[in-house]
Amino acid sequence: MKPYDLIGCGALNLDLIYRLPADFALWDELPSEGSEDLLAPELRAKLDEALAPIPPQRSGGGQACNTVYAMARMGFRTAMVGRVGGDEEAEYLLSELAPADGRFVARDGETGRVYVLLDHEGERRNLVWPAANDEFSPADLPKRLPQTRYAYFSSFVGEAPLEAQLALLERLGDGIEVAFDPGAIYARRGVKRFMPFLHRCAYFFATESEIVTMCGIPLDEALDFLLNLGVGLVVCKMGGRGARLIGRRVDMYVPPLPAEVVDVTGAGDLFAAGFLAGMIEGVGLESAGRLAAWAASRGIAGIGRSTYPDAEAWRQRLAEERGEV
């Protein structure tokens, strides 16, 4: 089997995307904008009732899944490891994942979903219903792990999926570079449980608040702490303010690109895709940062994955970055 450029491991979700008016009845019961939280059964019942008259836009979702899909769409060879249900939603998710490889995704039960609630400014609140994702376990891992250049890990909710990720991490060869994005859910669990990832991590993607929450100390101290653990580079995502690339000998600012904001969901996942794609192409950190910002700006211009860049757009932008056009 031809080696992959990237294998992702994280939750696979059906994103149900709703653009809601300012007078939506449940705003006061929802978490703050930009948040990602587990959805309680009681709130799900109320939410389903309130949203019933509003048709959602469906999209594939999940942090690692978005990055895997984005890189595949840009022309890289990628695959996903995880779990979906045995239902129609699973069929939809796996078809949406293409051209990424979904053969390593286990199937049983009810597919996980995320309610993506957008306000009039495009800011989102994500409410997670994990379902089959919580059943992902070491038994679901492929018996023969395919070769890959990068392995990218993002969050689940339950403990069994984390055990599966740790088992996968142990099976990775020394030459495989590891990227890790804890997201808000893993960040709230604290740093201790994720030491195996951090000791092995070449690229750590997180927002400022996630870094502080995960490490439990101020940002500058947290950055030093992560680098001392062995993280090669911290990619600190700052939303509309851009990003920082922080390593032992580098602290580089990546400015954002102007874009019409329609839906910020997945912007960080696209940033990771553009950055890792740039590293695979060997363009260097500064150029990889610019390519990451470009990919993110393309994604937020549409709902869900509708404006993710394709291979032609990527090759054109890469040629521009290399000064070939």
TIFI-674071 format. One record per residue: residue number from 1; residue in three letters; x, z, y of N, C-alpha, C in turn. Coordinates in steps of 0.02 Angstrom, whole numbers, plus 50000, padded with zeros to 5 digits. Layout:
! TIFI-674071
nr  rest  n.xx  n.zz  n.yy  ca.xx  ca.zz  ca.yy  c.xx  c.zz  c.yy
NUM  ala  X  Z  Y  X  Z  Y  X  Z  Y
...
END
This chain:
! TIFI-674071
nr  rest  n.xx  n.zz  n.yy  ca.xx  ca.zz  ca.yy  c.xx  c.zz  c.yy
1  met  50042  50000  49940  50000  50000  50000  50044  50000  50063
2  lys  50028  49957  50109  50065  49953  50172  50059  50019  50210
3  pro  50114  50046  50237  50111  50110  50274  50064  50105  50335
4  tyr  50035  50162  50351  49993  50167  50411  50036  50187  50471
5  asp  50012  50169  50530  50042  50195  50591  50019  50267  50604
6  leu  49957  50282  50587  49928  50348  50602  49874  50364  50551
7  ile  49877  50426  50525  49822  50454  50487  49795  50514  50526
8  gly  49730  50517  50535  49698  50572  50570  49661  50617  50522
9  cys  49658  50681  50539  49621  50730  50499  49585  50777  50547
10  gly  49519  50775  50546  49478  50816  50589  49405  50801  50575
11  ala  49362  50831  50615  49290  50821  50605  49269  50750  50620
12  leu  49223  50725  50578  49190  50661  50591  49117  50676  50608
13  asn  49096  50657  50668  49030  50675  50692  48991  50614  50715
14  leu  48926  50619  50707  48881  50573  50742  48869  50602  50811
15  asp  48892  50568  50862  48879  50589  50931  48811  50563  50953
16  leu  48768  50608  50974  48703  50590  51003  48710  50602  51078
17  ile  48714  50549  51116  48732  50553  51186  48669  50547  51229
18  tyr  48657  50597  51269  48598  50599  51313  48621  50605  51385
19  arg  48595  50562  51428  48604  50570  51500  48542  50603  51527
20  leu  48550  50665  51554  48493  50707  51569  48484  50717  51644
21  pro  48422  50724  51667  48409  50734  51738  48426  50805  51759
22  ala  48430  50814  51825  48447  50881  51852  48395  50933  51834
23  asp  48333  50912  51823  48280  50960  51808  48268  50969  51733
24  phe  48317  50950  51691  48309  50960  51619  48297  51034  51605
25  ala  48248  51048  51563  48222  51117  51556  48272  51167  51529
26  leu  48321  51145  51491  48365  51192  51457  48434  51200  51489
27  trp  48444  51172  51549  48511  51178  51579  48535  51250  51581
28  asp  48492  51296  51598  48513  51366  51607  48531  51399  51540
29  glu  48511  51370  51485  48527  51399  51419  48589  51366  51388
30  leu  48617  51317  51422  48674  51280  51394  48739  51306  51422
31  pro  48794  51296  51386  48860  51317  51411  48881  51276  51471
32  ser  48936  51296  51502  48958  51263  51564  48983  51193  51550
33  glu  48986  51152  51603  49008  51083  51596  49079  51080  51570
34  gly  49094  51029  51530  49160  51021  51501  49172  51062  51438
35  ser  49122  51101  51417  49131  51146  51361  49115  51113  51294
36  glu  49139  51144  51241  49123  51124  51173  49109  51187  51133
37  asp  49048  51193  51107  49027  51254  51074  48988  51239  51011
38  leu  48991  51286  50964  48951  51283  50904  48878  51291  50922
39  leu  48835  51250  50893  48764  51252  50909  48728  51300  50862
40  ala  48696  51352  50890  48658  51400  50850  48593  51367  50826
41  pro  48568  51386  50766  48506  51355  50741  48447  51362  50788
42  glu  48441  51421  50822  48385  51431  50867  48387  51383  50926
43  leu  48448  51373  50954  48454  51327  51010  48444  51255  50987
44  arg  48466  51240  50927  48456  51171  50902  48382  51155  50899
45  ala  48341  51202  50875  48269  51190  50870  48240  51176  50939
46  lys  48260  51216  50988  48234  51207  51056  48260  51141  51086
47  leu  48322  51126  51071  48352  51065  51098  48319  51003  51068
48  asp  48308  51003  51003  48275  50946  50971  48205  50935  51001
49  glu  48171  50988  51015  48104  50981  51044  48108  50953  51115
50  ala  48154  50980  51155  48160  50958  51225  48186  50886  51230
51  leu  48227  50865  51182  48257  50798  51184  48215  50745  51150
52  ala  48163  50766  51115  48123  50718  51076  48100  50657  51115
53  pro  48079  50664  51179  48055  50605  51216  48112  50561  51243
54  ile  48175  50584  51236  48231  50549  51266  48271  50513  51212
55  pro  48274  50448  51211  48313  50413  51159  48388  50420  51172
56  pro  48426  50443  51122  48498  50449  51132  48534  50384  51118
57  gln  48595  50379  51143  48640  50327  51120  48683  50357  51065
58  arg  48688  50322  51009  48729  50347  50953  48799  50319  50957
59  ser  48847  50361  50935  48917  50338  50933  48953  50380  50881
60  gly  49004  50351  50851  49049  50390  50810  49087  50439  50854
61  gly  49104  50497  50827  49138  50547  50867  49183  50592  50826
62  gly  49215  50639  50860  49266  50683  50831  49333  50666  50861
63  gln  49372  50717  50879  49435  50705  50916  49482  50658  50879
64  ala  49504  50678  50819  49550  50636  50782  49519  50569  50765
65  cys  49454  50570  50750  49419  50509  50732  49419  50459  50790
66  asn  49408  50483  50851  49411  50440  50909  49480  50409  50918
67  thr  49532  50450  50909  49600  50426  50918  49617  50375  50864
68  val  49598  50389  50802  49609  50343  50746  49574  50276  50760
69  tyr  49511  50280  50781  49473  50219  50795  49503  50180  50854
70  ala  49522  50216  50907  49549  50183  50966  49613  50145  50950
71  met  49657  50176  50911  49719  50143  50894  49707  50084  50847
72  ala  49659  50091  50801  49643  50034  50757  49616  49976  50798
73  arg  49573  49992  50846  49544  49939  50889  49599  49905  50930
74  met  49652  49942  50947  49708  49913  50984  49756  49874  50939
75  gly  49742  49873  50875  49782  49832  50830  49829  49869  50784
76  phe  49826  49936  50783  49870  49975  50739  49834  49989  50673
77  arg  49874  50005  50623  49847  50019  50556  49836  50095  50551
78  thr  49774  50116  50546  49757  50187  50547  49706  50203  50492
79  ala  49702  50267  50476  49654  50291  50425  49632  50361  50444
80  met  49574  50380  50417  49545  50446  50430  49537  50484  50365
81  val  49552  50550  50368  49540  50596  50313  49491  50649  50337
82  gly  49437  50660  50299  49387  50709  50319  49327  50704  50274
83  arg  49269  50721  50301  49208  50723  50260  49147  50706  50302
84  val  49105  50664  50274  49039  50650  50303  48986  50666  50251
85  gly  48923  50657  50268  48869  50670  50220  48859  50611  50173
86  gly  48805  50617  50135  48785  50563  50091  48723  50528  50116
87  asp  48715  50525  50182  48654  50502  50214  48665  50438  50254
88  glu  48612  50416  50288  48616  50355  50328  48665  50363  50385
89  glu  48668  50424  50413  48715  50437  50468  48787  50426  50446
90  ala  48802  50442  50383  48870  50431  50357  48886  50357  50354
91  glu  48837  50317  50331  48846  50245  50329  48862  50218  50399
92  tyr  48825  50243  50448  48835  50221  50517  48905  50241  50540
93  leu  48926  50304  50528  48991  50328  50551  49048  50287  50520
94  leu  49044  50274  50456  49098  50237  50424  49100  50165  50447
95  ser  49043  50135  50460  49043  50068  50488  49071  50067  50559
96  glu  49056  50120  50597  49082  50126  50665  49157  50139  50667
97  leu  49183  50169  50613  49255  50185  50610  49297  50122  50604
98  ala  49272  50069  50572  49309  50007  50564  49329  49979  50633
99  pro  49391  49952  50638  49435  49930  50585  49481  49983  50555
100  ala  49474  50046  50574  49513  50099  50540  49489  50106  50468
101  asp  49532  50131  50425  49518  50137  50354  49481  50202  50340
102  gly  49423  50197  50309  49383  50257  50293  49383  50275  50220
103  arg  49427  50245  50180  49425  50256  50108  49443  50328  50088
104  phe  49476  50366  50132  49496  50434  50116  49446  50486  50141
105  val  49389  50464  50164  49337  50509  50188  49290  50527  50130
106  ala  49284  50592  50115  49238  50615  50062  49166  50611  50087
107  arg  49118  50608  50039  49048  50600  50058  49004  50645  50017
108  asp  48966  50688  50051  48915  50729  50018  48880  50771  50071
109  gly  48815  50784  50061  48778  50829  50104  48752  50795  50167
110  glu  48747  50834  50221  48721  50811  50285  48778  50797  50333
111  thr  48777  50740  50365  48830  50721  50412  48829  50766  50474
112  gly  48887  50785  50497  48892  50825  50558  48872  50786  50619
113  arg  48849  50822  50670  48830  50789  50732  48851  50831  50792
114  val  48858  50798  50847  48871  50831  50911  48821  50806  50962
115  tyr  48786  50852  50995  48743  50834  51051  48786  50831  51113
116  val  48794  50771  51140  48834  50760  51200  48786  50754  51259
117  leu  48784  50806  51300  48735  50810  51354  48770  50795  51420
118  leu  48753  50738  51450  48786  50716  51512  48742  50731  51572
119  asp  48773  50757  51625  48735  50766  51686  48742  50704  51730
120  his  48715  50706  51790  48713  50646  51832  48782  50623  51855
121  glu  48834  50666  51849  48901  50648  51868  48943  50626  51808
122  gly  48914  50623  51750  48950  50603  51690  48987  50659  51656
123  glu  48983  50720  51683  49014  50778  51650  48972  50796  51589
124  arg  49007  50820  51537  48973  50830  51473  48976  50903  51450
125  arg  48927  50919  51408  48926  50980  51369  48918  50959  51296
126  asn  48964  50979  51253  48960  50961  51183  48937  51020  51141
127  leu  48884  51010  51102  48858  51061  51057  48865  51035  50986
128  val  48903  51072  50945  48925  51049  50880  48883  51077  50823
129  trp  48858  51032  50781  48824  51051  50719  48867  51024  50661
130  pro  48911  51066  50631  48964  51039  50587  48940  51010  50521
131  ala  48890  51041  50488  48862  51015  50425  48918  50999  50376
132  ala  48922  50935  50353  48970  50917  50300  49042  50931  50319
133  asn  49058  50931  50383  49127  50946  50404  49149  51014  50378
134  asp  49103  51063  50378  49120  51130  50356  49133  51134  50281
135  glu  49113  51082  50243  49124  51080  50171  49189  51045  50152
136  phe  49224  51017  50200  49288  50984  50187  49337  51036  50161
137  ser  49370  51020  50105  49413  51069  50071  49474  51033  50042
138  pro  49524  51071  50018  49583  51039  49988  49565  50990  49932
139  ala  49510  51003  49897  49490  50958  49842  49471  50888  49867
140  asp  49456  50881  49932  49437  50817  49960  49498  50774  49981
141  leu  49557  50803  49980  49616  50766  50000  49633  50711  49949
142  pro  49658  50654  49972  49677  50601  49924  49731  50626  49876
143  lys  49723  50607  49813  49772  50629  49763  49841  50601  49777
144  arg  49842  50540  49801  49905  50508  49820  49903  50496  49895
145  leu  49944  50532  49931  49943  50527  50004  49978  50463  50026
146  pro  49944  50421  50064  49976  50358  50086  50032  50371  50136
147  gln  50078  50324  50141  50132  50330  50189  50106  50319  50259
148  thr  50134  50354  50307  50113  50348  50377  50170  50368  50422
149  arg  50169  50343  50483  50220  50362  50533  50200  50427  50569
150  tyr  50135  50434  50584  50109  50492  50619  50050  50521  50582
151  ala  50043  50587  50586  49983  50622  50563  49955  50661  50622
152  tyr  49891  50653  50635  49859  50682  50694  49803  50729  50672
153  phe  49807  50792  50692  49760  50843  50672  49719  50867  50732
154  ser  49653  50875  50721  49610  50905  50772  49562  50954  50739
155  ser  49518  50984  50777  49483  51044  50754  49424  51030  50708
156  phe  49412  51080  50665  49350  51090  50628  49321  51157  50652
157  val  49265  51177  50623  49236  51242  50639  49253  51294  50585
158  gly  49243  51277  50522  49250  51326  50468  49321  51338  50445
159  glu  49328  51386  50399  49393  51404  50372  49416  51356  50317
160  ala  49370  51334  50274  49389  51289  50219  49421  51224  50244
161  pro  49394  51193  50297  49426  51132  50323  49497  51146  50349
162  leu  49507  51204  50381  49574  51221  50404  49622  51228  50345
163  glu  49599  51258  50291  49641  51264  50231  49659  51194  50206
164  ala  49612  51148  50208  49626  51079  50187  49678  51047  50232
165  gln  49673  51058  50297  49723  51031  50343  49792  51059  50330
166  leu  49795  51124  50318  49860  51155  50303  49889  51128  50238
167  ala  49846  51116  50189  49869  51086  50126  49896  51015  50138
168  leu  49861  50977  50180  49884  50910  50197  49951  50913  50234
169  leu  49957  50959  50280  50019  50967  50318  50078  50979  50271
170  glu  50068  51021  50221  50122  51037  50174  50144  50976  50134
171  arg  50099  50929  50125  50115  50870  50085  50148  50814  50125
172  leu  50151  50822  50190  50181  50769  50231  50256  50769  50224
173  gly  50285  50710  50215  50357  50705  50211  50390  50722  50277
174  asp  50455  50738  50273  50492  50759  50333  50495  50705  50387
175  gly  50490  50642  50367  50496  50589  50416  50432  50574  50454
176  ile  50377  50607  50436  50313  50596  50469  50307  50641  50530
177  glu  50294  50612  50588  50287  50652  50649  50215  50677  50654
178  val  50208  50741  50674  50143  50773  50677  50121  50781  50749
179  ala  50058  50762  50763  50026  50774  50827  49966  50819  50815
180  phe  49954  50864  50862  49902  50915  50853  49865  50925  50919
181  asp  49798  50920  50915  49755  50935  50972  49705  50988  50949
182  pro  49712  51050  50970  49669  51104  50946  49598  51101  50973
183  gly  49588  51069  51031  49523  51071  51062  49502  51142  51079
184  ala  49444  51149  51107  49420  51215  51127  49406  51260  51067
185  ile  49382  51230  51012  49362  51271  50955  49422  51305  50922
186  tyr  49474  51268  50908  49534  51299  50880  49570  51343  50930
187  ala  49570  51323  50993  49604  51363  51045  49576  51433  51047
188  arg  49510  51440  51039  49479  51507  51043  49497  51550  50984
189  arg  49524  51521  50930  49543  51560  50872  49612  51592  50880
190  gly  49648  51573  50932  49714  51603  50944  49769  51566  50907
191  val  49830  51581  50925  49887  51541  50904  49911  51557  50833
192  lys  49900  51618  50808  49933  51639  50747  49915  51595  50687
193  arg  49852  51577  50682  49829  51539  50623  49858  51469  50622
194  phe  49884  51445  50678  49906  51376  50683  49982  51369  50687
195  met  50017  51422  50671  50090  51420  50673  50119  51364  50630
196  pro  50094  51351  50569  50123  51295  50530  50120  51228  50567
197  phe  50065  51215  50603  50061  51154  50642  50112  51153  50699
198  leu  50117  51209  50733  50160  51212  50792  50234  51207  50774
199  his  50254  51236  50718  50323  51231  50696  50342  51159  50680
200  arg  50293  51120  50661  50305  51051  50639  50286  50999  50692
201  cys  50259  51022  50748  50225  50978  50795  50273  50940  50841
202  ala  50270  50874  50838  50308  50833  50885  50272  50827  50952
203  tyr  50204  50820  50949  50165  50811  51010  50104  50857  51007
204  phe  50097  50900  51056  50042  50948  51060  49999  50927  51119
205  phe  49937  50906  51107  49891  50883  51159  49840  50938  51172
206  ala  49833  50960  51234  49784  51011  51251  49774  51013  51326
207  thr  49716  51039  51347  49704  51050  51418  49738  51115  51440
208  glu  49743  51125  51505  49773  51187  51531  49736  51248  51505
209  ser  49669  51247  51508  49631  51305  51486  49638  51317  51412
210  glu  49643  51263  51371  49652  51272  51299  49719  51304  51283
211  ile  49771  51283  51320  49838  51312  51309  49837  51386  51325
212  val  49808  51405  51382  49805  51475  51402  49763  51515  51352
213  thr  49706  51489  51333  49662  51524  51286  49695  51533  51219
214  met  49727  51481  51194  49758  51484  51128  49816  51534  51126
215  cys  49858  51533  51177  49917  51575  51178  49904  51645  51206
216  gly  49852  51653  51246  49835  51719  51274  49881  51743  51328
217  ile  49917  51698  51360  49964  51715  51414  49959  51661  51468
218  pro  49986  51673  51529  49982  51623  51582  50014  51556  51561
219  leu  49994  51503  51596  50011  51435  51576  50086  51425  51569
220  asp  50126  51443  51619  50198  51430  51616  50229  51467  51557
221  glu  50208  51529  51545  50234  51567  51488  50211  51535  51423
222  ala  50149  51511  51421  50123  51479  51360  50162  51415  51344
223  leu  50179  51377  51395  50218  51316  51383  50286  51333  51354
224  asp  50320  51382  51382  50385  51404  51354  50377  51428  51283
225  phe  50324  51466  51270  50311  51492  51203  50304  51435  51153
226  leu  50265  51384  51170  50254  51328  51124  50319  51290  51110
227  leu  50358  51279  51162  50421  51244  51153  50470  51285  51111
228  asn  50469  51350  51120  50513  51394  51080  50492  51395  51007
229  leu  50428  51383  50993  50405  51381  50924  50428  51318  50888
230  gly  50446  51267  50926  50469  51205  50896  50429  51144  50916
231  val  50379  51152  50959  50341  51093  50983  50389  51047  51021
232  gly  50387  50983  51004  50433  50936  51037  50413  50920  51108
233  leu  50349  50907  51119  50324  50889  51185  50252  50914  51192
234  val  50238  50948  51247  50170  50969  51262  50140  50917  51310
235  val  50085  50887  51289  50048  50841  51332  49989  50880  51360
236  cys  49997  50903  51422  49948  50946  51454  49898  50903  51493
237  lys  49838  50898  51467  49786  50855  51497  49751  50893  51553
238  met  49745  50861  51611  49717  50894  51670  49656  50856  51698
239  gly  49622  50819  51656  49561  50785  51677  49574  50736  51734
240  gly  49535  50742  51786  49540  50697  51843  49605  50705  51882
241  arg  49644  50756  51867  49709  50766  51901  49767  50735  51862
242  gly  49752  50703  51807  49806  50671  51769  49830  50713  51711
243  ala  49895  50712  51700  49924  50748  51643  49997  50765  51658
244  arg  50024  50813  51620  50095  50829  51622  50125  50821  51552
245  leu  50185  50795  51550  50223  50791  51488  50280  50840  51493
246  ile  50279  50893  51452  50326  50948  51460  50366  50958  51395
247  gly  50432  50952  51401  50477  50965  51346  50536  51006  51368
248  arg  50585  51012  51326  50644  51051  51343  50680  51024  51404
249  arg  50683  50959  51410  50721  50928  51464  50678  50882  51507
250  val  50613  50890  51503  50570  50846  51542  50508  50884  51565
251  asp  50487  50870  51626  50423  50892  51653  50399  50836  51698
252  met  50359  50792  51668  50340  50730  51701  50266  50729  51715
253  tyr  50248  50708  51776  50178  50702  51795  50153  50632  51782
254  val  50094  50627  51752  50062  50562  51740  49998  50560  51782
255  pro  49998  50519  51835  49938  50516  51878  49881  50480  51842
256  pro  49819  50499  51860  49761  50463  51831  49754  50395  51863
257  leu  49718  50351  51829  49702  50286  51858  49630  50288  51885
258  pro  49617  50255  51940  49548  50252  51966  49502  50221  51915
259  ala  49443  50250  51908  49394  50223  51861  49325  50248  51881
260  glu  49276  50205  51868  49207  50228  51876  49189  50271  51816
261  val  49171  50334  51830  49159  50381  51775  49087  50375  51752
262  val  49078  50355  51690  49013  50352  51659  49005  50407  51607
263  asp  49057  50418  51567  49055  50468  51514  49126  50489  51499
264  val  49143  50552  51512  49211  50576  51501  49224  50596  51429
265  thr  49173  50595  51386  49181  50614  51316  49234  50569  51284
266  gly  49283  50600  51252  49335  50563  51217  49392  50539  51261
267  ala  49392  50556  51325  49446  50532  51369  49514  50557  51345
268  gly  49516  50621  51325  49579  50648  51300  49601  50617  51234
269  asp  49553  50598  51193  49568  50565  51129  49598  50496  51142
270  leu  49571  50460  51190  49598  50395  51210  49667  50403  51241
271  phe  49676  50456  51281  49742  50469  51310  49793  50476  51254
272  ala  49775  50515  51202  49820  50525  51145  49834  50458  51110
273  ala  49781  50417  51102  49790  50352  51070  49838  50308  51108
274  gly  49829  50303  51174  49874  50262  51214  49945  50288  51214
275  phe  49952  50355  51215  50019  50385  51216  50055  50371  51149
276  leu  50022  50386  51094  50053  50376  51028  50067  50303  51015
277  ala  50022  50260  51037  50034  50188  51030  50097  50167  51069
278  gly  50105  50195  51129  50164  50181  51168  50228  50206  51134
279  met  50224  50264  51103  50283  50291  51068  50299  50247  51007
280  ile  50249  50223  50972  50260  50178  50915  50294  50114  50939
281  glu  50274  50090  50998  50303  50029  51025  50372  50041  51057
282  gly  50393  50104  51062  50460  50120  51086  50470  50109  51161
283  val  50418  50122  51201  50423  50108  51272  50452  50166  51313
284  gly  50459  50225  51283  50484  50283  51321  50427  50324  51349
285  leu  50444  50387  51368  50393  50435  51388  50354  50413  51450
286  glu  50389  50390  51501  50356  50373  51564  50306  50317  51553
287  ser  50328  50265  51518  50283  50209  51505  50226  50230  51458
288  ala  50241  50271  51408  50189  50295  51363  50136  50334  51401
289  gly  50157  50373  51451  50110  50410  51492  50065  50363  51531
290  arg  50093  50310  51559  50052  50262  51597  50004  50225  51551
291  leu  50026  50208  51491  49982  50175  51443  49926  50222  51421
292  ala  49941  50286  51415  49890  50335  51397  49838  50341  51452
293  ala  49860  50344  51515  49813  50348  51571  49770  50286  51575
294  trp  49799  50228  51561  49761  50165  51560  49707  50167  51507
295  ala  49725  50189  51446  49676  50191  51392  49619  50238  51409
296  ala  49635  50297  51436  49584  50345  51454  49537  50318  51508
297  ser  49566  50283  51557  49524  50256  51612  49476  50202  51586
298  arg  49497  50166  51534  49452  50116  51505  49393  50150  51469
299  gly  49409  50204  51434  49358  50237  51394  49303  50270  51434
300  ile  49321  50301  51491  49270  50338  51529  49225  50292  51569
301  ala  49238  50227  51568  49196  50180  51605  49133  50161  51568
302  gly  49124  50185  51506  49064  50169  51469  49041  50227  51426
303  ile  48982  50221  51397  48955  50273  51354  48989  50270  51285
304  gly  49008  50329  51259  49037  50332  51193  49100  50290  51187
305  arg  49102  50248  51135  49160  50206  51123  49150  50135  51149
306  ser  49100  50124  51189  49080  50056  51207  49132  50018  51247
307  thr  49177  50052  51283  49227  50018  51324  49298  50032  51302
308  tyr  49307  50056  51240  49375  50065  51214  49411  49998  51215
309  pro  49474  49996  51236  49510  49932  51240  49523  49901  51171
310  asp  49522  49835  51169  49535  49800  51106  49608  49777  51103
311  ala  49626  49743  51049  49695  49724  51038  49721  49676  51092
312  glu  49678  49631  51114  49700  49584  51166  49715  49620  51231
313  ala  49671  49667  51250  49682  49705  51312  49745  49748  51305
314  trp  49756  49777  51246  49816  49818  51235  49880  49776  51240
315  arg  49881  49718  51208  49941  49676  51210  49956  49654  51281
316  gln  49904  49639  51320  49914  49619  51389  49942  49676  51430
317  arg  49914  49736  51422  49938  49793  51460  50008  49813  51439
318  leu  50023  49809  51374  50090  49825  51349  50141  49775  51377
319  ala  50123  49711  51380  50169  49661  51408  50181  49675  51481
320  glu  50130  49695  51518  50139  49713  51588  50187  49772  51596
321  glu  50178  49822  51552  50221  49881  51556  50294  49864  51541
322  arg  50304  49816  51498  50372  49795  51481  50400  49744  51529
323  gly  50360  49724  51579  50383  49675  51627  50388  49605  51600
324  glu  50347  49590  51549  50349  49525  51517  50301  49474  51549
325  val  50259  49497  51594  50213  49452  51628  50214  49465  51702
END
